[in-house]
Structures are given as structure tokens and as C-alpha cells.
């Protein structure tokens, strides 16, 4: 009897976990601008973490300078693209 109960419980758990969601259209499509803003936030957080870890003595000066330059360049590219995408919206309004 307990084997049957365990089997039914297992089937119910699998059905709950793997049953496809019916509200697929409820998900919001991200625009390129949304993606870039999230990427900018991640890059700035990475820069803060890098500065903290450098001050804690985890990185030598050369590695810190190289990683900081790479993150700053990537952040500058993202900010430039955000500016480019937001500029037409500013002109239209």
C-alpha cells in the first residue's frame, strides 16, 4: 500500500515540477535597451567588486589595472550604445 502511495506522490511531484506553464505570453520581451541597462548595472557592480578585492589585497597591481581597463572599456561601449538608442526617443518627445 505504501508503494502505491509513494508512486502516486512521485507522479504528482513530477507533474507539478515539469508541467508546462500556460501563461507563456505573460513573459515580457526585453528590448535591446533593457538588456544594455542590465548589462551596465552588472559591469558597474563588477567594477565595485574589483576595487574592493584589490583593496583587500587579492589582486596584484598589474592584474587589477588590466581588469579595470577592460571593464571600463566595456562599460563605455555599453553606455555609448545606450546613448545612441535613447537619443531618438529624446528627439521624438
Residue pairs with C-beta under 8 A, 6 or more apart in sequence:
32 85
33 82
33 85
33 86
36 78
36 81
36 82
36 85
37 82
39 78
40 75
40 78
40 79
40 82
43 71
43 74
43 75
43 78
44 75
46 71
47 68
47 71
47 72
47 75
50 59
50 64
50 67
50 68
50 71
51 68
53 59
54 64
59 67
